[in-house]
Amino acid sequence: MLTHEQNETLTRTGPNTAMGNLFRRFWLPVLLSRELPDADGAPKRVRILGEDLIAFRDTEGRVALMEARCPHRGAHLFFGRNEEGGIRCAYHGWKFGADGGCLDIPTMSRDTPGYGALRARARLISYPTREWGDYVWAYMGPEAAMPGLPEMEFAMVPPAHRFVSKKLQECNWAQAAEGGIDTAHFSFLHAPLHLEGTSLGTMTRGYAPQTMGSDQVRWMVNDGTPRYKVTKHPAGLVLAGARHADDGALYWRIAQYLMPCHSFAPGTAPGETYHGQTWVPIDDGNCWIYTYSWNPDRPLSEAERAAYAGGASIHAEVDADFVPVRRRENDYLIDREMQKTVNYSGIKGISEQDQAIQDSQGRIHDRTRELLGPTDLGVSSFRMLMLEAARDLAAGREPAAAGAPEAYRVRSGAIVAPAGLAFGAVMRRRFGDVDGRFDRADSDAAA
């Protein structure tokens, strides 16, 4: 349970808020690269951390991200002309470059006294961008504190080895993130009603690789009280839940939470495809979830890509605007007969099941009314991590994770291990490292 003040700190990410200031110390994905396919192409509206912005790809192919309104009369630059190295306001023709600087004021003669001063004052706030892992990333913090891009494996493998997508979620970023790291709910929300012939693959429309079959489903359904282990490392947290398996062994599902808003899913065995999510606040009541699947060892097949595009794994089935087909306004197309006979929720899709429950908590979940138990250790650890980092930044201490992009070279995954094996030994057996770190030369290929 949090106090009202703590809940406000955790959930509010607009300008000049404690959590908003923390988010602005990190690079964040703001678009799919494919949303800006052409130089001098159509601009895109972007709302992130409560700020209304405009993005466009200029003549040289650079992605600009800046204030959305022309400083002359406040017209929205979404309606502007993207031309010859800048965007020109459709109202009176004022033009701005990718760095936010005003390039031209055609309503005023250049030899008019004060022209240069007015053009200098007309500069728009502009944020640095980078393209990394098929996303456009932005940094919205102070220039002096700008870190390197996080070295997350999905962005480091060759493009053929990954699939990326995004979806709109109609709730605060923090409750969506909490749902992603809460492994206990898999025994209920995602559970089938009949174990016979059910594998993780059938449960998740292709989510699980071949080795993750009916035994893993059985272990999760039969043991709804996983024993949690949480450890801290330079980029964030390892969050692991152990369930009883066969012959006295334990089935470990090990997730990663990486500052400020990334998580890697826990179900992957060695050699299989990994999955992750990044929760980026649009404002305090909505967020974008950037989802990615990658295989370090091989390209993804066309069949896999088609499945992910259709809503398999952690990806959602979305429309042309990345709004889920199953969403708040249509009750996620819940099927009550399916809920009685097929699965626990009556909703199709792992992503949609998660979204339905997370949205149901309200736009901003009231954590002052919760009753937490032992399986909520991961959630409470996440909250402590974020609140402590926000307090530290307010006291003048920069977040260490932002300055350690190499610390993001970690993996999540699953393993069956003897019950008496210490958690550190479990991590070393699965990953070769207690924090799940990897060091692969072939993951250094340019994205």
C-alpha positions in Angstrom: 0.0 0.0 0.0 1.2 3.5 -0.8 0.3 6.8 0.7 -1.7 9.3 -1.4 1.5 11.4 -1.8 3.5 8.4 -3.0 0.9 7.3 -5.5 0.8 10.9 -6.9 4.6 10.8 -7.2 4.6 7.4 -8.9 1.9 8.2 -11.5 2.4 11.9 -12.5 4.9 12.3 -15.3 4.1 15.8 -16.7 6.6 18.7 -16.8 8.1 19.6 -13.5 6.9 16.5 -11.6 9.3 14.3 -9.7 8.6 11.2 -11.8 8.4 13.2 -15.0 11.9 14.7 -14.3 13.2 11.1 -13.7 11.7 9.9 -17.0 13.3 12.8 -18.8 16.8 11.6 -17.8 16.4 8.6 -20.0 16.0 8.0 -23.7 12.4 6.9 -24.5 10.8 5.4 -27.6 8.3 7.9 -29.1 7.5 6.4 -32.5 8.1 3.4 -34.7 10.6 4.3 -37.4 8.1 3.1 -40.0 5.7 5.8 -38.9 7.9 8.3 -40.6 8.8 6.4 -43.8 9.8 9.3 -46.1 12.1 12.3 -46.0 9.9 15.4 -46.3 6.9 13.2 -45.6 3.8 13.9 -43.6 4.5 15.0 -39.9 3.1 13.1 -37.0 1.4 14.3 -33.8 3.2 13.1 -30.7 2.1 13.4 -27.1 4.5 12.2 -24.5 4.9 12.9 -20.8 2.0 15.4 -21.1 3.7 17.5 -23.8 2.2 18.0 -27.3 4.9 17.7 -29.9 5.3 17.2 -33.7 7.7 14.8 -35.4 8.8 14.8 -39.0 11.7 13.4 -41.1 13.5 16.2 -42.8 15.2 16.3 -46.2 18.3 14.7 -44.9 16.4 11.9 -43.2 16.8 13.2 -39.7 13.9 12.9 -37.3 12.8 16.1 -35.7 10.8 16.3 -32.5 9.6 19.7 -31.3 6.9 21.8 -29.9 3.7 21.4 -31.9 2.6 25.1 -32.2 4.0 27.9 -34.3 5.2 30.7 -32.0 3.7 33.3 -34.3 -0.1 32.7 -33.8 -0.2 29.2 -32.3 -1.2 27.2 -35.4 -0.5 23.5 -35.1 2.4 22.4 -37.2 0.7 19.1 -38.0 -0.9 21.0 -40.9 2.5 22.4 -42.0 4.5 21.7 -45.1 7.6 19.5 -44.6 9.9 20.9 -47.2 13.6 21.6 -48.0 15.1 20.9 -44.5 12.3 22.2 -42.3 8.6 22.4 -41.6 6.7 25.5 -42.8 3.6 26.7 -40.9 0.6 26.6 -43.2 -0.9 29.8 -41.6 1.7 32.4 -42.5 4.7 30.4 -43.7 7.1 30.7 -40.8 9.6 27.8 -41.2 11.5 25.8 -38.6 14.5 23.4 -38.9 15.0 20.0 -37.1 16.8 21.8 -34.2 13.7 24.0 -33.6 15.4 27.1 -35.0 13.4 29.5 -37.1 14.7 29.5 -40.7 12.3 32.0 -42.3 9.7 34.6 -41.5 8.2 35.4 -44.9 5.7 37.9 -43.5 8.5 40.2 -42.6 11.3 41.7 -44.7 14.7 40.5 -43.8 16.0 44.1 -43.8 13.3 45.2 -41.4 14.8 46.3 -38.0 14.3 43.6 -35.4 14.0 40.7 -38.0 17.0 38.8 -36.7 16.0 39.3 -33.0 12.4 38.0 -33.7 13.7 35.0 -35.7 16.0 34.1 -32.7 13.1 34.4 -30.3 10.9 32.2 -32.5 13.0 29.1 -31.7 10.9 26.1 -30.7 11.8 23.6 -28.0 13.3 20.6 -29.8 14.4 17.3 -28.4 17.3 15.1 -29.7 16.3 11.9 -31.4 18.0 8.7 -32.4 16.8 5.6 -34.3 17.6 2.5 -32.5 16.0 -1.0 -32.9 13.4 0.2 -35.4 12.1 2.8 -33.0 12.6 6.6 -32.8 13.9 7.5 -29.4 13.9 10.9 -27.8 15.8 12.5 -24.9 13.8 15.3 -23.1 16.1 16.1 -20.3 18.9 18.6 -19.7 21.6 18.5 -22.3 24.4 18.2 -19.8 22.9 14.9 -18.4 22.2 13.3 -21.8 23.2 9.6 -21.5 23.9 6.9 -24.2 21.1 4.8 -25.6 20.3 1.7 -23.4 22.1 -1.3 -24.8 19.0 -3.5 -24.9 19.6 -6.7 -26.9 16.5 -6.4 -29.2 18.0 -3.2 -30.6 21.5 -4.7 -31.0 20.7 -7.8 -33.1 20.3 -7.5 -36.9 16.9 -6.2 -38.0 15.9 -9.6 -39.4 16.2 -11.1 -35.9 13.5 -8.8 -34.3 9.9 -7.7 -34.6 8.6 -4.5 -33.0 5.1 -3.0 -32.6 3.2 -0.7 -30.3 -0.3 -0.3 -28.9 -2.3 2.3 -27.0 -3.3 1.5 -23.4 -5.9 3.6 -21.7 -4.5 3.8 -18.2 -1.5 5.2 -16.3 1.9 3.8 -17.2 2.6 2.5 -13.7 -0.3 0.0 -13.4 0.5 -1.3 -16.9 4.1 -1.8 -15.8 3.1 -3.5 -12.6 0.9 -6.0 -14.6 3.9 -6.8 -16.7 6.2 -7.7 -13.8 3.5 -9.6 -11.8 4.2 -13.2 -12.6 1.6 -14.5 -10.1 -1.4 -13.5 -12.3 -0.4 -16.0 -15.0 -1.9 -18.7 -12.8 -5.3 -17.0 -13.1 -5.8 -14.3 -15.7 -4.1 -16.2 -18.6 -5.0 -19.7 -17.4 -7.0 -22.3 -19.4 -9.9 -24.0 -17.8 -8.8 -27.4 -19.2 -5.2 -28.6 -19.1 -5.5 -31.5 -21.5 -3.7 -30.6 -24.7 -3.0 -27.0 -23.6 0.5 -25.5 -24.1 1.8 -22.0 -23.6 1.7 -21.7 -27.4 -2.0 -22.4 -27.6 -2.7 -20.1 -24.7 -0.9 -17.2 -26.2 -1.5 -17.6 -29.9 2.1 -18.4 -30.6 3.7 -16.7 -27.6 5.8 -19.6 -26.3 8.6 -21.4 -28.1 8.3 -25.2 -28.8 9.9 -26.4 -25.6 7.4 -24.6 -23.4 4.6 -27.0 -23.4 1.8 -28.4 -21.2 4.0 -29.1 -18.2 4.8 -25.4 -17.8 1.1 -24.6 -18.0 0.2 -27.3 -15.5 2.9 -26.0 -13.1 1.6 -22.5 -13.3 -2.1 -23.4 -13.0 -1.5 -25.8 -10.1 0.7 -23.4 -8.1 -0.8 -20.0 -7.7 1.6 -18.9 -4.9 5.0 -18.5 -6.5 7.9 -17.8 -4.2 9.5 -14.5 -5.2 13.1 -13.5 -5.3 14.0 -9.9 -6.2 17.6 -8.6 -6.6 18.9 -5.2 -7.7 21.5 -4.5 -10.4 22.8 -1.3 -12.0 20.0 -1.1 -14.6 17.1 -2.2 -12.4 15.7 -5.4 -11.0 15.7 -9.2 -11.5 12.2 -10.4 -10.5 11.8 -14.2 -10.3 8.9 -16.5 -9.3 9.4 -20.2 -8.5 6.6 -22.7 -8.7 6.6 -26.4 -7.8 7.5 -28.6 -10.8 7.8 -32.4 -11.0 10.0 -34.6 -8.9 10.6 -31.9 -6.3 12.1 -29.4 -8.7 11.2 -25.7 -9.1 10.0 -23.9 -12.3 11.6 -20.5 -12.3 10.2 -17.6 -14.4 12.7 -14.8 -14.3 11.9 -11.2 -15.6 13.9 -8.1 -15.9 12.7 -4.6 -15.0 15.0 -1.9 -16.4 14.8 1.8 -15.6 12.7 3.7 -16.1 10.0 1.7 -17.9 11.3 -1.5 -19.7 10.6 -5.1 -18.9 11.6 -8.4 -20.4 9.1 -11.3 -20.2 10.1 -14.4 -18.1 9.1 -17.4 -20.2 11.9 -18.0 -22.6 14.2 -21.0 -22.6 17.8 -20.9 -24.1 17.8 -20.5 -27.9 14.3 -19.3 -28.1 12.7 -16.0 -28.9 12.7 -13.3 -26.2 10.0 -10.7 -25.6 9.9 -7.3 -23.9 7.8 -4.2 -23.3 8.4 -0.5 -22.7 5.6 1.6 -21.1 5.8 5.3 -22.2 3.4 7.8 -20.6 1.3 9.8 -23.1 -0.2 11.6 -20.2 -1.3 10.5 -16.7 -4.2 8.5 -18.0 -2.8 6.9 -21.1 0.4 5.3 -22.3 2.0 3.7 -25.4 3.3 0.2 -24.9 6.2 -0.6 -27.2 6.5 -4.3 -27.7 9.4 -6.3 -29.2 10.4 -9.9 -29.9 13.9 -10.9 -30.8 16.1 -14.0 -31.3 19.8 -13.6 -30.8 20.6 -16.8 -32.7 18.5 -16.6 -35.9 16.3 -14.5 -38.0 12.6 -14.6 -37.3 10.6 -16.4 -39.9 7.8 -14.8 -42.0 5.3 -17.0 -40.1 6.5 -15.7 -36.8 6.3 -12.1 -38.0 2.8 -12.7 -39.3 1.7 -14.2 -36.0 3.1 -11.2 -34.0 1.5 -8.7 -36.4 -1.8 -10.5 -35.8 -1.6 -10.3 -32.0 0.5 -13.3 -30.9 2.8 -13.2 -27.9 2.8 -9.9 -26.0 1.8 -8.1 -29.2 -1.8 -6.9 -29.6 -4.1 -7.0 -32.6 -4.4 -3.3 -33.5 -5.9 -1.0 -36.1 -4.0 1.4 -38.4 -3.6 3.9 -35.5 -2.2 1.2 -33.1 -5.4 1.2 -31.1 -6.2 -2.4 -30.0 -9.2 -4.1 -31.7 -10.2 -5.3 -28.2 -10.3 -2.2 -26.0 -12.1 -0.3 -23.2 -15.0 0.9 -25.3 -16.0 -2.5 -26.5 -15.2 -4.4 -23.2 -12.3 -6.2 -24.9 -15.0 -8.3 -26.8 -15.3 -10.4 -23.7 -17.1 -13.7 -24.4 -18.9 -15.0 -21.3 -19.4 -18.4 -22.8 -15.7 -18.7 -23.4 -15.1 -17.6 -19.8 -17.2 -20.6 -18.7 -15.7 -23.2 -21.0 -12.3 -22.2 -22.4 -10.2 -19.7 -20.3 -10.3 -17.8 -17.1 -11.0 -14.3 -18.6 -13.2 -14.9 -21.7 -10.9 -12.6 -23.6 -8.7 -13.5 -26.6 -5.0 -12.7 -26.4 -2.4 -12.3 -23.6 -1.9 -8.6 -24.3 -5.7 -8.0 -24.4 -6.2 -9.9 -21.1 -3.6 -7.8 -19.4 -5.0 -4.6 -20.8 -8.5 -5.3 -19.7 -7.6 -5.9 -16.1 -5.1 -3.0 -15.9 -7.6 -0.6 -17.5 -10.2 -1.9 -15.1 -8.2 -0.5 -12.2 -9.1 3.0 -13.4 -7.1 5.6 -15.3 -4.9 6.0 -12.2 -5.1 3.1 -9.7 -5.6 4.2 -6.1 -2.9 2.2 -4.3 -3.9 3.6 -0.9 -6.7 1.0 -0.8 -4.7 -2.1 -1.6 -4.2 -5.3 0.5 -0.9 -6.7 -0.6 0.4 -10.2 0.0 3.7 -12.3 -0.5 3.3 -12.6 -4.3 3.2 -8.8 -4.6 6.9 -8.6 -3.7 7.9 -7.7 -7.3 5.3 -4.9 -7.5 6.3 -3.4 -4.2 10.0 -3.6 -5.2 9.3 -1.8 -8.4 7.5 1.0 -6.6 10.4 1.4 -4.1 12.9 1.5 -7.0 11.0 4.2 -8.8 10.1 6.3 -5.8 13.7 6.2 -4.5 15.1 7.2 -7.8 12.7 10.1 -8.1 13.6 11.3 -4.5 17.3 11.0 -5.3 17.0 13.1 -8.4 15.0 15.8 -6.5 17.9 15.8 -4.1 20.4 16.4 -6.9 21.6 12.8 -7.4 21.3 11.7 -11.1 20.0 8.2 -11.8 22.9 5.8 -12.0 21.1 3.6 -14.6 20.9 6.4 -17.1 24.7 6.7 -17.1 25.3 3.0 -17.5 23.9 2.0 -20.9 25.9 -1.2 -20.9 24.0 -2.4 -17.8 21.0 -3.0 -20.0 22.7 -6.0 -21.6 20.6 -8.5 -19.6 18.2 -11.3 -20.4 15.1 -12.8 -18.9 14.0 -16.4 -19.1 12.8 -19.7 -17.5 14.5 -22.7 -16.1 13.6 -25.9 -14.1 16.1 -26.3 -11.3 16.5 -28.4 -8.1 14.6 -27.0 -5.2 17.7 -26.7 -3.0 19.7 -24.6 -5.5 20.4 -21.1 -4.2 18.9 -18.3 -6.4 22.3 -17.0 -7.4 23.2 -20.5 -8.6 19.9 -20.7 -10.5 20.8 -17.4 -12.3 24.2 -18.7 -13.2 22.9 -22.0 -14.5 20.3 -20.2 -16.7 22.4 -17.1 -17.8 25.9 -17.6 -16.7 25.6 -14.5 -14.5 23.8 -13.6 -11.3 22.2 -10.6 -12.9 21.4 -12.2 -16.2 24.1 -10.3 -18.1 25.3 -11.4 -21.6 28.2 -10.4 -23.7 27.8 -11.5 -27.3 29.8 -10.1 -30.2 27.0 -11.0 -32.6 24.5 -8.8 -30.7 26.7 -5.8 -31.5 25.6 -5.7 -35.1 24.2 -2.4 -36.2 20.4 -2.1 -35.8 
